[in-house]
Amino acid sequence: MAHEQTQPLLSVEDLVTEFRTNEGTVRAVDKVRYQIWPGETLAVVGESGSGKSVTAMSVLGLIAQPPGRIVGGRVMFEGRDLLTLSAAEMRAIRGKSISMIFQDPMTSLNP
């Protein structure tokens, strides 16, 4: 597929998110990487507990710290690494430029 832009709209590179528990550290997101170009759609599909929501929440900077922590990777959106932005800068981006559609399986998947 040919792209007019020289860089993707969103690029997630080797994203790693961990949570501290009483039993130790759990790696919930392990080196996830993908790119989304303008006009493209990405569907993240997986079993319950596979890390889909944690991945999306990591991209948006919505992981509760503690117990969660993004320990690696980059999330580039419109040329900016979202993981390096302040809370105020992220609030200005969330909802206006980038957002997440939360899915309630009891209503969304009910035939």
Steps between C-alpha positions, in 0.01 A plus 500: 500500500645838402494773763514872421648580840858409583415379850202319653234686697564268797803281552534274803851362533598226749247614763547328838261545794541329837297479821636440847307247706553335838638200312742704286501688172266401217579606144158570346625650173819354355669687212182578306556680172270622225444796269181670389502717191230760419188327371593165652316313772663268752302227676663355810358154558584253775376293787383654824802605703738503204592869544284678241361762738828541688675564168247768400505657846880507489492682166263759649695538825211368710688232696468555877848555642548317730444208462550530122804634324604541138859378500591509133419603149378805314155617398533750217189701410525782248876511554487513883590223743190479721697321772710813560211749528377653824156421642373839378633441148332156490167646617516744207547209255255246649148521362585772249773333293508140622254292701391149588158347449434280801307187420247343733482140380158446657346763270741518206520127436140409582335376178 
